Amino acid sequence: MTLRPPAADTAPARTTDAPEIVRIGPRKAPDLHRTPSLVVESASRRYRSVPALDSVSLSLSPGEIVALVGHSGSGKSTLLRLIAGLERPDAGRILINGNEVSGPSIFVPPERRGVGMMFQDYALFPHLTVLKNVLFGVRGLPAIDARAAALQALTRVGLRDRENDYPHMLSGGEQQRVALARALVPQPNLLLMDEPFSNLDRRTRDVIRDQTGAVLRESGTSSILVTHDPDDAMRVADRIMMMQAGRIVQSGTAEELYRRPKSLSVARFFSELTEISGVRRDGVVDTPVGRFPAPPGADGDNVIVCVRPRGIKLFDHTIGLQSGRVLSGQCLGDTVLVDIAVEGLDQPLRAQVPADDAPAPGHLTGFEVDTDEVLVFPAD
């Protein structure tokens, strides 16, 4: 495991696109038939009387990338620290490649777990060149072999020509890729990434995030990504685990968590919503924007109808049965977020529409709701 150096001043991230990652091998998919790279069994951790992690269980297949998502305090960083060996669980077991590393009677220290770490601030040594930073992650190889492995790792992340530069000469995205190369060069059993993209500007973040996912899949490295950004999870991970109050409340693919969230809190995390209160009657709920199937329950139960902005289609107000007055529009480039005042709603109905179809503020507009973009949950 790479030791964490003192934090160094870094240059601002450039807004230009990063160079393409150089592919040096075939893409590898998760192997579901081999011994899991990681197994966590009923792990718990308390700080004084406060439970930070409450009997969490999970497993990773070899080569699988899993994202832990959730708001601050949900337990995701605590879980990462237990897996890395930076803290001991109060209960439960952790196995890496079938070997128990934490349990009631065993605790393997971090440096003996074969776990790579990527930190939020990249943790590069400012006084070492790019090559020497990557070499810092190599142990037990002859110098010539270590250098070859480090150069191969830099080639993989597209920075072979920057080996003699120092961290302050690199953009934020380039520093992140050096940190990735350093974490991968020892060929760890497992790579743990704690908010690795949070210090990048939006444009650079999109490029580096996609390239990181490509490198991890190409190398076949089992990885856990901790993030509070749903875009990070949906674009990088094979599987997403949503955490809340120290527990995993839902696990699945990006499509499963987006299309079939099990709770309102999961739905809110992955999408902007217009939330409308209603009452269940005869299996449906009537709202000012339409009638929708209600979740199982009794008549009179309070429910919340959630409408995604992309599920609203606008057209001439004289055509449809439903209409509202446009309050404002926010240009997002190819699309516009339109807020519409609808009679009977306490808040505006938000629609995301193509820029060419966006009506001007003050105009009346007709609308219809795509039921595939509507979610209904019990109010509790």
Secondary structure, DSSP 8 states (H G I E B T S, - for coil): --------------SS--------S------TTS--SEEEEEEEEEETTEEEEEEEEEEE-TT-EEEEE-STTSSHHHHHHHHHTSS--SEEEEEETTEEEEETTEE--GGGTTEEEE-TT----TTS-HHHHHHTT--SS-HHHHHHHHHHHHHHTT-GGGTT--GGGS-HHHHHHHHHHHHHTT--SEEEEESTTTTS-HHHHHHHHHHHHHHHHHHT--EEEEES-HHHHHHH-SEEEEEETTEEEEEE-HHHHHHS-SSHHHHHHHS--EEEEEEEETTEEEETTEEEE--SS-TT-EEEEEE-GGGEEEE-TTTSS-EEEEEEEEE-SSEEEEEEE-TT-SS-EEEEEEGGG---TT-EEEEEE-GGGEEEEE--
